[in-house]
Amino acid sequence: MTTEQTTRNHTAAIAAALAPPHGGQQGGPDADPPDANLRERLSEFRALLVISLLMTESVNEDQILELAASSAPGLGPWRIDGYGFTDGQWRPAAAAGSSPPTGLLSQLATLGTAAGPVRLPGRAWAWAYPLRGAGGLLGHLVASCVGEPPAEQRFLIQVIAQQTGVAVSNARLHARERATAAELAATNDALAETVTSLQRSMDIHQRLTRVAVSGEGQPGIAKALHELTGMPVAIEDRYGNLTAWGGPGQPDPYPKESFAKREHLLRRLMRASTPVRDGERLILLASPRTDVLGVLALIDAQHRADHADLVALEHGATVLSMELARLRGIADTELRLRRDLVHDLLAGSDDDSALTRAEALDYDLRRPHRVVIVEGRGRARAHDALLSAVRRAMRTARQDGLFETWSGDVAIVTAGQANWEQLRRAVETDLGGQVHIGVGGPCARPSELPRSLREAGLALRLRKTLLPGNSACEYPKLGIFRMLAAIPDLSDVETFVREWLGSLLDYDARRKAELVHTLTQYLEHGGNYDATAAELSVHKSTLKYRLQRIRELTGLELNDPDVHFNLQLATRAWGTLQALHDER
Amino acid sequence: MVGPVPSGIDEIGLLPGSHVCAFYRGDDDRDRLLNGYLGAGLTAGDKCICIVDSAGTAKRLEALPGSRGEPGPFDGQLDIHLPESTYLAGGEFTTSDMLTFWTEHMVKAEIEGYSFYRLVGEMTWALRDAPGVEHLVGYESELNRVTPNYPVVVLCLYDLDKFSGEVVVNVVKTHPQVLVQGILVENPYYVEPDEFLRSARA
């Protein structure tokens, strides 16, 4: 037996104990039976009044039906079997089975709003009483008895049915009212939440849009986002350098991740379309295209960022993307304009036009400038990489200038007085491979820059063909070469070269030999066999053999000072002519 | 004292000697009735004797202003008992033992100097599986004979969540007054003690 059944049995026992003894005389020892009967009826009505009060008080339909059904045994020998409702639902009283007796619901349907007899198996008397509420018929209360109850008992059942109907109707109205109120409250809550959320979104939108159009830049974006979220905000460039901070607690110095960790984070961010948590930071990329321009971070150590904060972060990233794209656009345009200017300066431009364009780019071209040509070989030959390396080296050397790629090399137009050999080594170290530098002479006016370009190119070629080593070659320091290159009519020079080196040049042409080059290096190294052999990358005996061939072919004694001077002049003149011929 | 005294519940006044049955639903409603009824008695200087069905309820009542355990003139004014030491003392319920319990306590209260008493019993103990529960109606009827002789009001508390409609009907039939939803329903046609005992013996 369950606890519920035990309780129910006890309740029944108590009810039986409290009931007046059946057949007992009531109303005193001398009371007449009719008087005792009347007292009992009146007492039952009092009980019915209390039951009605309790049912009216209840807003629980099941509680009402249970109270009505369970009160029946106290009021008479009849019982309530259950309730049939107009929606076809059958609610059995506790004492009855869970299913309606066969055919009962159809019998109730035919009764309509009236009371009337129904057939219940095993019950001599069964009657359905309408349950009426404010909205009309709710259903029927079905009561039964082993025999037909007297009229006053039937009246009690009718009253019970009437009171049950009213109480159920009230309870349903109350439930509907509560449901409507709850629905209204929920709708109001949802509406209020939506309005709040929309208002917040509008605030975010307006605030950040104001920043975008006001030109407050990255500090403005960081400040606005901090004010919207209440959290500190960091804006970093692609490499993790802080570019703006909003709110309190800016770290000093600003911590910087390792390159590998930064790249890993950026890859994560590029894969994600929503903010990514990285420790105590919520991060989003400012990446208007496929490249990364910046990173926006909300410092949220307490993990308290809500939906609105994320919306603000996303909107902030959009505004930051626009800002960075704008800055990038300006930088790209300026770079293009500068490169166009360099190109025109090297090709030849009038002074006024060049100065005006330079001023528009905020570049002072009124200072004396020169052209420097940087040539890369091996790994250093990639143009973009070479250009970037030259920029970095110039920046490191604190030299300003204009840059442009020029016939596969990099041309620098600069007013700087850098240590060009140091610059060459810096670029070489940066890129690897081999780097040569030719430096032209200074120009007082922009229109003279093509001359400086020519000198830089000549210096570069002379360095490669005649001069030992790889060091930067500055045209103004080339001495005799500079003098030779300056002669307008070279025919006398060519005759002089032919006079002293003609037999060797013919031999080299016939045999594809390098006797002129060998002689040049021998003379430039002051007749030192070891240094000359090392420069030519040949064995000393090979060098001696070549020098012997030179003596045989020219019939000249190399140790004769006059011969030595003329040969050295002839080889330098030959190199200069070669460089000038290459230029043409 | 011959006129009605404030019950402490919904502005209802009770005549000395009243034996009232009160229906409530749930613990909160019960506590409202107990607090009001006993609070009014403690304030008026009445001796209050109550039997509640759990130690938890007893502990809550001890916190009432002027109740036992607090220093001051109210010390000892409120006696709180559990069914184990009252209705079901000795493991079973007997009418005579309970009537003796109440009578002794009322006499003791008079000796202590109290001029009016309030008794209250939470009736859920009767749902327990204990011998003698069937004598409950006889006890209630006999109590009706005792209360008119003392300056006392008696409140019997029935929880509607635990007792059925049949119990409600029969309680109303045997009690002269029923308190329900803040309304005191008079039943002049209730079964009086002599009638009940005569009927029971018949």
Interface residues (C-beta under 8 A of the other chain):
Chain A: T6 T7 R8 H10 T11 A12 A13 I14 A15 A17 L18 A19 P20 P21 G23 G24 Q25 Q26 G27 G28 P29 R39 E40 L42 S43 E44 R46 A47 L48 L49 V50 I51 L53 L54 E57 E66 L67 A68 A69 S70 S71 A72 P73 G74 L75
Chain B: F23 A126 L127 R128 D129 V133 E134 H135 L136 V137 E140 L160 K162 F163 S164 G165 E166 V167 V168 V169 N170 V171 V172 K173 T174 V178 V180 Q181 I183 V185 N187 Y189 Y190 V191 E192 D194 E195 F196 R198 S199 A200 A202
